[in-house]
Every structure is written in C-alpha cells, then in structure tokens.
Amino acid sequence: MATINDDCSDLVKPTVSESRTWMCLICGWIYDEAAGDPEHGIAPGTAWADVSMNWTCPECGARKEDFEMVEI
C-alpha cells in the first residue's frame, strides 16, 4: 500500500518571478526589480514597493513618485 509523503522538501517549486521595471518620467532611467540598484543601497530582487520613499533617481534626482511601471 502506498503512503503519502507529507515532506515536500524534495519537490522543486517553480519560481514565479514577476520582476517588473520602472522608468523615471523625467530622464528615462530604468529601475529593474531583478537587478535592484546596489550602487545606491538597493539589493537585487528588491520589489519597487519595498524601495524607500526617500530614494531618488540616481540620474536626475527625481522622486519615487516620478516613476511609472513599464514593460520591456
């Protein structure tokens, strides 16, 4: 008789990576969630929602509210 194994640790779980990109409406600089912005303290994989409201565009100094999600 077969038994059900409750330990699913050996299963490969698909990674649902819905990485998005955000563009500065002032200068066109692109923030890619997958890449982050390590030079300015944002680790790769950081979602846009988790970027501090105090962060500014490294190219022109625009505020976070001056970015719009874009599909690349």
N, C-alpha and C positions, 0 to 999 in steps of 0.2 A: 504494500500500500504506500503510495506516495505521500509525502508530508510537505506542507507549505513552509518555506523558509522565511521567517519574519525578518531576517537580517538582509537588508537590501544594499549593504555596503559594497557588494561586488558588482552592482549594476552601474553601468556608465550612464550618467544623467546628461542629457543634452544641454548644452549651454545656450540659453536664449539671450543672445547679446544684441539688444536693440540699441546699439550705440548710435547716438544722434550727433549732429553737428549744428553749431550755432554761429551765425555770421554777424559781425559788427555792422550796423546800418550806417555808421559814419565812414569807416575806412575799408570795410570788406574783409577784415581779419577773421579767420575761421577758428572756432574752438571746437575740437573733436573730443567727445567724451572718452573715447578709447585711448587717445593719446594724452589727454589732460594738458597741463601746462607746467611741467616740472621746473622750468626755469623761474617760474613765479609762484612756486609753492603748491601747485595743484597736481596731485598724483594721477598717473594714468588710470583710467577706469572711473574717474570721478564724474558722477552724473551732474548735469547742469544745475539741477535743483539743490545739489549739495555745495555748489560754489558760493562762497560768501557774498553777501550783498555789497560788501565793501571792495570787492575785487573790481579792477578796471582793466580795460583793453590794454594789452602791452604795447600796442602800436600807437594808439591815439588818445588813450586815457578815458574813453567813453565808459559810461556806467553799464552795469549788467542789464539794466532795463532797455538799453540801446541795442540789444542783440535780438535776433529772430532766428528760430529754428529753420534750417534749410536742408533739403535733400540733395546729396551729392552722388 
